[in-house]
Amino acid sequence: MPKNTGENAKDALIREGTDLLRHRGYVGTSVDDICTAAGVTKGAFFHHFESKEALVNAVFQREKVA
């Protein structure tokens, strides 16, 4: 799986996070799961989001716009 960098990584985290959260729920989805699915490191995750909750907020914001 190719590694994502920069804004591409953030978009991948939001996209994959959305999918995992829909299918597994909040408790059933770990930061590690999201990073693996997005093809990024945990360091990249925390570069873009300070917590899993922050990612969930970004997911909700993107869903409101869509």
N, C-alpha and C positions, 0 to 999 in steps of 0.2 A: 504494500500500500504506500503510495507516495506521501511524503510529508508535506503538510500545508504550512505556509508561513505568512506573516503579515495579516492584512485584512482578509485574505483567503482563509487563514486559520480561524479567524473570528467567525466568519460566515459558516465555515464547516462545523464549528462547535455549536453554533445556534441551530443549524439544520439538523445535525445528528442528535443534538440534545432534544430538539422538538420531537423527533421520531421516537427516541428511546423513552422520553417522558410520557408520550401518548400510549405506548405499548406496555411499559413496565410500571409507570407511576413514579412519583417523586422518591419514595422510600426505596423502591426497587431499582433505581438508577444511581450508580455511583459516578463520581468524577472520573475515575479510571475507565469505566465503561464508555463514557462520553469521549474521552481522549482517544481511546482505542478506535472507536467508530469513526472519529474525525481524522485520525492519522496524525495526531499531534502529541507532544509531550505534556506532562502535567505542568511543567514550567510555563509552556505556552498558554495553557488554560488559565493559570493564575496571572499571567501577563495581561490577559484580556478581561478576566472576571475575578473579583476578590473572593467569591464563594459560589457554591452551587446555587444558592438563592439569587445571586446576582445574574447568573445565567438564566434562571427561570424568569426573572423580571424582563430580561432581554427577549426571551421567547414570547412572553405575553405581549410586549410592546410590538414585536414584529407581527404577531397574530392580529392585533388590533388594526394595524395598517393594511394588512392583506385582505 
